[in-house]
């Protein structure tokens, strides 16, 4: 069977491309992707800024998550990430927040400051068109990455009862697979009596709690003289989404890193394989984030035997808890997202992250054996819940079922 996929993004590499061993994969193109290529080339020639397809300010954002190829790609099945198709080739899609992934929907709760009232979207014609495609015979499965985003989709569908039953019958949850990096903590060959090594990975430094990490670690180093090392892999980009940081915040973070270079290792970016090697040489992972749809780095940390300090937003409570790591509780809305839309809300979150990180580190240095125990439990949960073999087997069955149904 030949499976069509849309982009070579990290998400598609994690969830789609090459996952089923005896399937072949082909990158596909359509009228919407052609429009994006033409627009980007025009912008480059005119020396205008080229916006990422992930940027909701991109006027073609919605087009990036729609697909119509006049059935010219000649594949057995299309497997998308966050995208819907209007064609007749059988298709499934894996998604992280809502389907359809349109600007009017992604930004709606943030703009309206509502919990889960999507009633004003009922007049959006493009939403109805998308739901008709999701309800149609060509769409066979919609795969939520977590229970959290499956519940978000159900909450949205309550406002559209004419499509609710049909779409919900196709909705399943499949957490991403994760390759195991260690089978036991002892394989790491890291001494618990010496320097404890922490690691943070993520381009969205401020959104993922990077500023709180650096400042809290500096306080703990100055006040308690803890013997630790912090590795940061991040571009330190500004965040206008959750933390509203500026270039001044970036410069402050860079200054703190340079001032404390005797215990902070900094890399602006690294290939994924090198990042995994750093994880394998570390004790503890860090993701005390304001906003993340899933948290792939948590799975990678756990697979490398690194228990993780995270917040409790979105899917994080499904992949981390105080048994395998450390959870920092911050205020959330009914969708599972942190309440960061006001300056007061961001202040509260920042304060709680600092407090939670500090408490976790005190616990670690109070009894270092907790690292060993949580490390082994982290590895066990990857084996139990994120097996590549189990995921591939389940996905293969979905592919075959969809292809057979299309032929009948």
N, C-alpha and C positions, 0 to 999 in steps of 0.2 A: 504494500500500500504506500502511496505517495502523499505525504502530509505537507500542505502549504502553510507557511508562516510569513508574517508581515515584516518584522524588523529583527535586527541582530542585537537587540538590547539585552542588558544583564537579566532582566525579568524573564525574557523569552528563553535565554540560555538556561536559566534556573528551572523553568517550568515546562518548556516545550521542546526546544531543538535537541534532537538526538536522544531524547529520554527513552523512547521505545526502541530497543536494540534492532529488531528486524523490520523497522519501518524506514523509509527513505524520506528525506525532508528537502523541500524546495522553497526558496524565497519567492514570494509572489508580489505582483504589482497591480495597481488598479488606477482608475481615473482620479481618485482623490490624492494618491501619492504622487501622481504625475503633476497635478496642480501645485502641490507643495514644492516639488523640485523646480518647476518653472518659476514660481514666486521667489524662492530662495536665490536662484541664479540671477533674477532681475534685481533683487536687493543687493547682491554682491557687486554687480556691474554698476549700480547706482551708488555704491559705497554706503548703503543703509544697513542698519543693524539687522542681523539674521537671528530671529527668535527661535529658541528650541521648540520642538513640537510638544514638550512637556509644560511650556509656559502658557498659562491661561490668557495672557495678553496677546498671544499669537492670534491674529484674526482668523487663521485656518485651524485653530486648536480642535474644533469639533470634527473637521474633515479628517484629521489624523486618526480618529477612532471610528471611522465609517469606511466600509469597503464595498466596492462594486466593480467587477472586472468583466462584465458581459460574458462570464463563464469561459474566459479565454485561457486561464492558467493551466487547465488540464491536470488537476490533482484529484485524488480520491476524496480528500477531506481538507477543510481549512481549520486550523487551530490558531485562534487569535489571543492576544493579551489586551484586555480592555476594549476591544473593537467589536462592532456588530456588522453583519453583512446583509446586503439587500438582494443578493443573487440567489440562484437555485442550487449551487454546489453545497452539499451538506457541510455544516460548520458547527464548531463549539468555541467557547471563549472562556478563558480564565480571567478573573477580574479581582481588583483590590479594594474598590470602594463602592461605586454604583455602576450599573448599566442602565442607560447609555452614559458614556463619560463625556458629557457636554458641559460647556462653561456655565450655562444657566443652572445646571444641577450641582456641579462640583462647588461652585461659589455660593450657592443659594443659602444654606444654613448660616454661613459666615456673614453674609450681607444682612440677612434678615434677623440674625441673632435668635433664631428659633430653635426649639429642641428637635422636633420631628414633624412639623407641619409643612407638608409639601403641596398643599391645596392650590396655591397660586400658580403652580406649574401645569395645572390641568388644561390650561389654554394654549400651552406651547405645542404647536403643530409638529415640530421635529421630534418631541418626546413621544407623541402618539405614533409617528412613523416608525421610530425605533422600536417601540413596544410591539407593533404589528410584526416587525421582522423577528423579534425575540419569540413571539407567539407562533410564528410560522413553522411550516413543516421542515424547512431547511435547517433551522436551528435545533440541535439535538441535546445539547447540555450547556449550562452555564455553571462554571466552576468557581465558587468563592474560595479565596485563599484562607479564610478563617471564619469561625462562627460569627465573629463580630461583623464582618462585612456581609455575610449572608443575612444577618438580622437587619442590617441597614437596608439591604435590598427589599426585604419583606416589608419594612416600615414604609418604604417608598411605594411599593405596589398596593398598599392599603388605600392609597389615594386614586388608584386606577383599577377598580374592581373588574372592569371588562377584560383586563389582561391578566389579572392576578393568578387565577387557578392554572392557566396554561403555562405561564412563566415559572411559577413556583414548582410545578411538577418536573421542571428541568433543572432545578437548582440543587446542587450538591456542594459539599465542602471537601476540599483536598488541600491540606497543608503542603507547602513546597518540600521536595525531597532534599536530603543533605548527605553528602558523602562523608563517611566517618574518617577522621584524621588520627584518632587514637582509640584503643580499646579499653585502656585502663590509665589512671593517672600516672602510675609508675613508669609508663613508657615515655613520659615527658622528660624524665631525669632532671627535675628541678628541685633543688633543695629548699625545704620550707623554713629552715633555720637562718637562711641568709636573706638577701634582698628580695622583696616581693615585687613582682613585675605586673603592672597594670597596662592595659592597652585600650585606646579609643580609635575607632575607624569610622569615617563618614565625611563626605564632602560638605554636608550641611552642618558645619561645626557648631554654630550657635543654636540652631533648631534642635540639635541632638544633645544639648546640655554641655557643650564643650567649655563655655566660659565658666559655668558653675564648677566644672571639674577642675580646671586649672586653679581657680581662686581658692577652692576648698582644699585641694592638695597642697598648695603653698602654705595655707594656714596650718594644716596638720604637720607639715615638715618643720615649720618655724616653731610651733608650740610644743609638739610632742616628739620631734626628732625621729619620726618613724623611718625605718630603712626601706624605702620603696623607690621604684623607678616608674616613670610614666612615658609610654610611647604614644604619639599622636600621628595618625595618618589622615590628613585633611587638607583641602585647599583653602580652608578658612574663609570661604565665601560668605558674603553678607546674607542675611535672611530677612526678607520683607513679608514672610508668610506668618510665622508664629511668634518670633521674638523681636521683630522690627529693629534689627541691628543695623549699624551704619559702618562706614569705612573707619571712623574713629574707634569703634569697637574692635575692628580687625587689627588696627595698629596697636591697640592696647594688648590684645592677645599675643601678637607677635613679640611685643616688648617683654611680656611676662615669660614667654618661652625662651627668649634669648637670655634674660636675666637668670633663669634657672636651668640653663643647659647642662649643668652637672648632673641633674636627675631627670630632665625631660629630653627625650629623643623625638625629633620632629621630621616628618616626611610629607611634603606637599601632596605627592601622589606616588603610588607604586602599582605594578601589575598585581592582579588578584593572587597569583601564586606566591608572590613575595609577601603579600599581606598574610596569607595563610601560614607561611613559615614563621612570621613574627608572632602570630597567635599561638602556634605550637610551642614557642619559647616563652610564653607569658603565663602568669597565674590566673589573672582576673580580667574579664572583659567589662567594658563600660558603654552603656547606652541609656543614660538618664534623660530621655528625650521629651520634648514638648509635643512633638507630632511625628508619627511614623505610621504608615498604613500597615506595615507588617514588622519588619526588623530582621532582614536576612542575616545581618552580622551576628545576631544572637544565636542563630543556628550554627554558624561557622565557629563562633566562640565555643559553644557547647561541644561541637564535634572535635574541637581541639583540646577538650578537657578544661576549658576556662569557664567557671561559673560566672554569671553576669549580673551586674547591678543595673536594673532598668526601672523605668516608671511603669505605671499600670494602664497606659493608653492603648486604645484599639486592640490589636491582636496580642499584645505583649503578655497579658495575663494567661493566654492560652499556651504560650511557649516558655514562660518563665514564672517561677513562684519562689517562695522563701525556702522551699525544700531543696531546690536545685541551684538557687541563686539568691538575689535580694531584690525585693520589690519596694519601690518608693511610691506611696499613694499620693496622687495629686487630684484636684477637683476635675470631674469629667461631666459631660452632658449625656443625654440619653443615647447618643450615637457612639459613645465611648471615646470621644475626643476631649482633650484637655480644654479647659475654659481659659483661653489665652487671648481673647479678642479685645480686652481692655488693658490699660496700663496697670490697673490694680490686679487684674487676673494674672498678668505676667509676673508681677512682683511676688504674688502668693506662690506661684509655681516655682519661681527661681529660689525662693526661700526654702520651700519644701525639698527641692532637689539637693540644695546644699546640706540641709539637715540630714537627709537620707543617705547621701554619699558619706558624710562624716560618721554617722552611726555604723554604717556597714564596715568602714575601715577600722573603726575602734573594735568592732567585733572580730575582725580578721586578725588584728594584732593582739587581741586578748586571748585568742586560741587559734593558732595557725592551722590546726588539724581540720578546721571547718573547710579549708580550701580543698583538702584531700577528699573529704566526704562529699562535698557539693560537686566537685569535679567528676567523681565517679557516677554520681546520680545524673549529672548533665549528659554524660556520654550514654548512659542507659536510656534516657528519654529520647535521644536522637535515634538510637537503635529501634526503640519501640514505636515512635511516632513519625519518623521521617526517613524510613528505609527507601532507598532508591529503587530497589527491586520490587517492593510492594507498590510503590507509586507507579512504576512503569507497567506492572501487570494490570493494575486498575485502569490506567490510561489506555492501554492496548485494548482492553475489553470495551471501553467507551468508543474508541475508534471503530472497531469491528462492528459493534452494534449499530452505530450511525451509518456506516457504509452499507451494511446489509439492509437496513431499513430504507435506504435511498433506492435500492434496487428492486424492492418489492412493490 
